[in-house]
């Protein structure tokens, strides 16, 4: 949830819009069973085990690739890319 103390109507609208988006993702996450996996470290987020949506947990989705993988909070926020580098080296055949 985002809170603003600004009197600017544009800031207040952006705050309201982002909170509505968060409510929508929460509703969609709990509507049916979802299971997502981090593209880098392999951590799994399951809708039966947690009530919070991936966006609320800090997960991000990379939209530039055709299959749109998810990246978890630990890999994205703390820049823990070592498992990802090992995975790419393994796919290319490098030791």
C-alpha positions in Angstrom: 0.0 0.0 0.0 1.3 3.4 -0.9 0.4 6.5 1.1 0.9 10.1 0.0 0.6 13.3 2.0 0.7 15.5 -1.1 -2.2 17.7 -2.1 -1.2 17.4 -5.8 -4.1 15.7 -7.6 -1.8 13.9 -9.9 0.2 12.4 -7.0 -3.0 11.4 -5.3 -4.4 9.8 -8.4 -1.1 7.8 -9.0 -1.3 6.7 -5.3 -4.9 5.6 -5.7 -4.1 3.8 -9.0 -1.2 1.8 -7.6 -3.3 0.8 -4.6 -6.1 -0.4 -6.9 -3.5 -2.4 -9.0 -2.3 -4.0 -5.8 -5.8 -5.0 -4.8 -6.4 -6.4 -8.3 -3.2 -8.5 -8.2 -4.2 -9.8 -4.7 -7.6 -10.8 -5.9 -6.2 -12.5 -9.0 -3.6 -14.4 -7.0 -6.2 -15.8 -4.6 -8.8 -16.5 -7.3 -7.2 -19.8 -8.3 -4.0 -21.9 -7.8 -0.8 -20.2 -9.0 2.7 -21.4 -8.8 5.6 -19.3 -10.0 9.4 -20.0 -9.9 12.3 -17.5 -9.8 14.2 -17.7 -13.0 17.6 -17.2 -11.2 17.6 -19.1 -8.0 14.6 -21.4 -8.4 12.6 -20.3 -5.3 8.9 -21.1 -5.6 6.0 -19.0 -4.6 2.7 -20.9 -4.3 -0.7 -19.3 -3.8 -1.9 -22.1 -1.5 1.0 -21.5 0.9 1.1 -17.7 0.9 -1.8 -15.2 0.7 0.4 -12.4 -0.7 0.7 -11.9 -4.5 4.2 -11.9 -6.1 4.1 -8.1 -6.6 3.4 -7.7 -2.8 6.3 -10.0 -2.0 8.7 -7.9 -4.1 8.9 -10.2 -7.2 9.2 -8.6 -10.6 8.4 -10.0 -14.1 10.8 -9.4 -17.0 8.6 -8.4 -19.9 11.3 -8.1 -22.6 11.6 -11.8 -23.2 8.9 -13.8 -24.9 8.2 -16.2 -21.9 8.2 -13.4 -19.2 10.1 -15.0 -16.3 9.7 -14.0 -12.7 12.6 -12.7 -10.5 12.4 -13.0 -6.7 13.0 -10.2 -4.2 16.4 -11.7 -3.1 17.8 -12.0 -6.6 16.4 -8.7 -7.8 16.9 -6.4 -4.7 20.1 -7.9 -3.4 21.7 -8.5 -6.8 22.4 -12.2 -6.1 23.1 -13.1 -9.7 25.8 -15.9 -9.1 23.3 -18.8 -9.6 22.1 -17.1 -12.8 25.6 -16.8 -14.1 26.3 -20.5 -13.4 23.1 -21.5 -15.1 23.9 -19.5 -18.2 27.4 -21.0 -18.3 25.9 -24.5 -18.1 23.5 -23.8 -20.9 26.3 -22.5 -23.2 28.5 -25.5 -22.5 31.2 -23.6 -20.7 32.8 -25.3 -17.6 
